[in-house]
């Protein structure tokens, strides 16, 4: 019994060490982390980015000051994206502002939604 315990222990340790050395592989069932620039508006209880840029893949869930400056130079687009998880960011004071947001992209049929991880104002006006 002692030998069996040692073998199992070695397998667990070896498997654990191997898993720690391997970066996690992206899977197609995970929503991508993206950045979008657009105009913040409200439709009923929903917050929406209108004139939104195409979602661009992001490597971080937060927006650095440099990324906010870069987003100010990005042109607006033609997309409309419904924002999820807006309450912690208090969007009310940013209605009509040009925003840069990051989050998990969720596409379902014709609707595109973004579960927010970052919400930053780029400009107090929203012009192309």
Legacy VTK file of the C-alpha trace (Angstrom):
# vtk DataFile Version 3.0
C-alpha trace
ASCII
DATASET POLYDATA
POINTS 128 float
0.000 0.000 0.000
2.875 2.355 0.791
4.361 1.911 -2.690
1.002 2.705 -4.331
0.716 5.880 -2.234
4.201 6.977 -3.353
3.363 6.384 -7.017
0.127 8.355 -6.773
1.956 11.187 -4.967
4.611 11.351 -7.710
1.962 11.484 -10.410
0.127 14.301 -8.635
3.318 16.325 -8.129
4.526 15.738 -11.698
1.134 16.663 -13.163
0.939 19.772 -11.002
4.431 20.914 -12.003
3.647 20.334 -15.672
0.385 22.310 -15.457
2.123 25.245 -13.773
4.734 25.445 -16.516
2.179 25.577 -19.310
0.364 28.831 -20.126
-3.375 28.442 -20.337
-4.489 27.864 -23.880
-7.252 30.069 -25.202
-10.403 28.205 -25.973
-13.028 29.129 -28.475
-15.764 28.973 -25.828
-14.213 31.807 -23.762
-15.435 35.296 -24.614
-12.558 37.484 -25.814
-11.336 40.485 -23.830
-11.724 43.542 -26.057
-11.514 47.347 -26.164
-14.167 49.536 -27.794
-14.449 53.313 -28.268
-17.880 54.890 -28.652
-20.536 57.334 -27.465
-22.339 56.529 -24.223
-26.120 56.655 -24.317
-28.994 55.193 -22.351
-31.975 53.302 -23.714
-34.446 52.610 -20.927
-32.452 50.890 -18.190
-29.696 49.807 -20.606
-26.415 51.624 -21.220
-25.208 51.467 -24.803
-22.147 52.532 -26.756
-23.339 53.971 -30.050
-21.083 54.847 -32.987
-18.799 52.232 -31.456
-15.570 51.074 -33.054
-15.090 47.450 -33.979
-14.010 45.492 -30.886
-10.198 45.171 -30.758
-8.610 42.352 -28.769
-6.992 43.526 -25.527
-4.390 41.848 -23.350
-5.443 43.547 -20.096
-8.792 44.094 -18.429
-7.845 47.604 -17.294
-7.111 50.769 -19.265
-3.828 52.600 -18.656
-3.538 56.397 -18.978
-1.545 55.831 -22.188
-4.331 53.657 -23.596
-6.913 56.356 -22.795
-4.807 58.921 -24.712
-4.492 56.527 -27.648
-8.254 55.891 -27.594
-8.892 59.635 -27.920
-7.319 59.460 -31.384
-9.371 56.480 -32.536
-12.262 57.219 -34.874
-15.793 56.287 -33.962
-17.458 53.458 -35.824
-20.921 52.223 -36.701
-21.482 49.501 -34.103
-23.964 49.529 -31.222
-22.914 47.587 -28.130
-24.989 47.061 -24.998
-22.925 47.416 -21.823
-23.322 44.993 -18.922
-22.134 45.562 -15.361
-22.216 49.356 -15.563
-23.400 50.124 -11.989
-19.943 50.072 -10.326
-18.733 52.645 -12.878
-21.561 55.188 -12.282
-22.228 55.899 -15.970
-24.893 58.558 -15.345
-22.371 61.424 -15.400
-20.939 60.317 -18.738
-24.023 60.288 -20.953
-23.069 61.731 -24.357
-19.313 61.416 -23.693
-16.786 59.602 -25.849
-15.704 56.559 -23.823
-13.192 53.754 -24.043
-14.325 50.519 -22.437
-12.861 47.073 -21.999
-14.560 43.845 -21.144
-15.675 40.424 -22.218
-17.349 40.390 -25.626
-20.628 38.474 -25.856
-22.287 37.985 -29.237
-25.730 36.477 -29.330
-27.554 36.545 -32.628
-27.583 40.128 -33.841
-26.911 41.642 -30.390
-23.404 42.491 -29.198
-22.848 42.978 -25.467
-19.799 43.827 -23.402
-19.409 42.780 -19.765
-17.315 45.691 -18.445
-13.947 45.486 -16.719
-12.867 49.078 -17.482
-14.823 52.272 -18.216
-12.954 55.513 -18.981
-13.985 58.881 -20.415
-11.981 59.990 -23.432
-13.792 63.256 -24.166
-16.789 65.206 -22.854
-18.099 65.436 -26.408
-18.756 62.665 -28.817
-17.918 63.733 -32.322
-16.429 61.696 -35.118
LINES 1 129
128 0 1 2 3 4 5 6 7 8 9 10 11 12 13 14 15 16 17 18 19 20 21 22 23 24 25 26 27 28 29 30 31 32 33 34 35 36 37 38 39 40 41 42 43 44 45 46 47 48 49 50 51 52 53 54 55 56 57 58 59 60 61 62 63 64 65 66 67 68 69 70 71 72 73 74 75 76 77 78 79 80 81 82 83 84 85 86 87 88 89 90 91 92 93 94 95 96 97 98 99 100 101 102 103 104 105 106 107 108 109 110 111 112 113 114 115 116 117 118 119 120 121 122 123 124 125 126 127
